[in-house]
Amino acid sequence: MLVHRAWDEDWITVRCTACGRRNQWPHPELGCPCGAVLRIPVAGTRSPGPGHRPPARSAGAASALDAVTSAVLCLRRLGHRDIRRADQRPPSGIGLAAPGLVVRVDPAARPASSRDVECLWLTAMTESADCVYFSVAGYTGAARAQADALAVPLFALDHGGTATPVNGPGRLLAEQGAS
């Protein structure tokens, strides 16, 4: 029985049911540039019809998948397209990227630290990109102060999948969207 599947090195070709585009996808919960979120079934299983509820996953896998999906949907609402798994893995959490943007999604049970924020900012600087941080457990006071000083937008992800800006740069991004 397959308990945990690591997708880091696997790419598969799949057709988007919304627009018909065939492309290689690095991670099963990310979406097509047309805006559809792709859910890729495991080989050997039949794809369930519309309205089917998937079986329960482990809490850790479910929180990480839900956090990534929520972050991707928020980024699309803000105007970012072509969101994909980042080429470089962050020290913790899940790295995403879009043109001109580096994103960290942190599904951990501990609040993000100032070091976490600074690592994301440094990665963005080396890519000449903007950055955004999404966290399920929130941020320490030092992380918020560091993010404000570096103009890093911070978003908190609740269990319902809502991304809420928690600092000035986050609120500004939520109001203005992608430039």
C-alpha positions in Angstrom: 0.0 0.0 0.0 1.4 3.4 -1.0 1.4 5.7 2.1 3.5 8.6 1.0 4.3 9.6 -2.6 7.2 12.1 -3.2 6.7 14.0 -6.5 9.9 16.0 -6.4 11.6 14.2 -9.3 8.5 13.0 -11.2 6.9 14.7 -14.1 4.0 13.4 -16.1 2.1 14.5 -19.2 -1.6 15.2 -18.7 -4.3 17.0 -20.5 -6.2 19.9 -18.8 -9.9 19.1 -18.9 -10.8 22.8 -18.9 -8.8 24.0 -21.9 -7.4 20.8 -23.5 -3.8 21.9 -23.1 -1.3 19.0 -22.9 1.7 19.7 -20.8 4.2 18.2 -18.3 3.3 18.9 -14.7 5.7 18.6 -11.9 3.3 18.3 -9.0 -0.3 17.0 -8.8 -2.0 19.9 -7.1 -0.8 22.7 -9.3 -2.8 24.1 -12.1 -2.9 24.9 -15.8 -2.2 28.5 -16.9 -5.9 28.6 -17.9 -6.8 28.7 -14.2 -7.9 25.1 -13.7 -6.5 23.3 -10.7 -5.3 19.8 -11.8 -5.8 16.8 -9.6 -3.8 13.9 -11.0 -5.0 10.4 -10.0 -2.5 7.7 -8.9 -1.7 5.2 -11.7 -3.9 2.1 -11.6 -6.9 3.9 -10.2 -9.9 5.2 -12.0 -10.6 8.9 -12.0 -13.8 9.5 -9.9 -16.6 11.4 -11.5 -17.6 15.0 -10.5 -18.8 15.4 -6.9 -16.7 12.5 -5.7 -15.0 13.1 -2.3 -11.5 11.7 -2.2 -10.6 9.3 0.7 -9.2 10.9 3.8 -5.4 11.5 3.8 -3.0 11.7 6.7 -3.3 15.0 8.5 0.2 16.1 7.5 -0.2 15.3 3.8 -3.7 16.9 3.8 -2.5 20.1 5.5 0.4 20.5 3.0 -1.8 19.8 -0.1 -4.5 22.1 1.1 -2.0 24.8 2.0 -0.4 24.7 -1.5 -3.8 24.7 -3.2 -5.0 27.6 -1.1 -1.8 29.6 -1.9 -2.1 28.9 -5.6 -5.7 30.0 -5.7 -4.9 33.2 -3.8 -2.0 33.9 -6.2 -4.3 33.5 -9.2 -6.8 35.9 -7.7 -4.0 38.4 -7.3 -3.2 38.1 -11.0 -0.3 35.6 -11.0 -0.3 33.0 -13.7 1.9 30.0 -14.6 2.4 29.0 -11.0 4.7 26.0 -10.7 6.8 24.1 -8.2 10.1 26.1 -7.6 13.3 24.7 -9.1 15.1 25.1 -5.8 13.7 23.5 -2.6 13.4 25.9 0.3 15.0 24.9 3.7 11.5 24.2 5.0 8.0 24.3 3.5 7.1 24.1 -0.2 8.6 26.4 -2.8 6.4 27.7 -5.7 7.3 30.1 -8.4 5.6 32.2 -11.1 7.2 34.7 -13.5 8.9 37.4 -11.3 7.7 35.7 -8.1 9.1 33.3 -5.5 6.7 31.8 -3.0 7.1 29.8 0.2 4.1 27.8 1.5 4.7 26.6 5.1 2.2 24.0 6.3 4.3 23.4 9.5 2.7 23.5 13.0 5.2 26.1 14.2 5.1 29.8 13.3 7.5 31.0 10.7 10.6 32.6 12.0 12.5 35.7 11.0 15.2 33.4 9.5 12.4 31.7 7.3 11.4 35.2 6.0 14.9 36.3 5.4 15.8 33.0 3.5 12.8 33.6 1.2 13.8 37.2 0.7 17.4 36.3 -0.2 16.2 33.6 -2.6 13.9 36.2 -4.3 16.8 38.7 -4.5 19.0 36.1 -6.3 16.2 35.5 -8.8 15.5 39.3 -9.2 11.9 38.5 -8.2 9.3 39.5 -5.6 8.3 37.1 -2.9 5.3 36.1 -0.8 5.1 33.9 2.3 2.0 31.7 3.2 1.9 30.1 6.6 -0.6 27.8 8.3 0.7 28.4 11.8 1.3 32.2 11.4 4.5 34.1 12.2 6.6 35.0 15.2 6.8 38.7 16.1 10.4 38.8 14.9 9.3 37.3 11.5 6.6 40.0 11.1 9.1 42.7 11.9 11.6 41.3 9.5 9.0 41.0 6.8 7.9 44.6 7.3 11.6 45.7 7.1 12.2 43.7 3.9 8.7 44.4 2.4 7.8 40.7 2.2 4.0 40.1 2.0 2.8 37.6 4.6 -0.4 35.7 4.4 -1.9 33.3 7.0 -3.8 30.3 5.7 -6.8 29.1 7.8 -8.2 25.6 7.8 -10.9 26.7 5.4 -8.4 27.6 2.8 -8.7 31.4 3.2 -5.4 33.4 2.8 -5.5 36.5 4.9 -2.8 39.2 4.7 -1.2 39.8 8.1 1.2 42.7 7.5 1.3 45.9 5.5 3.0 44.5 2.4 0.5 41.6 2.4 -2.5 44.0 2.6 -1.0 46.2 -0.1 -0.6 43.1 -2.4 -4.1 42.0 -1.6 -5.5 45.4 -2.5 -3.4 46.0 -5.7 -2.8 42.5 -7.0 0.1 41.6 -9.2 1.6 44.5 -11.1 
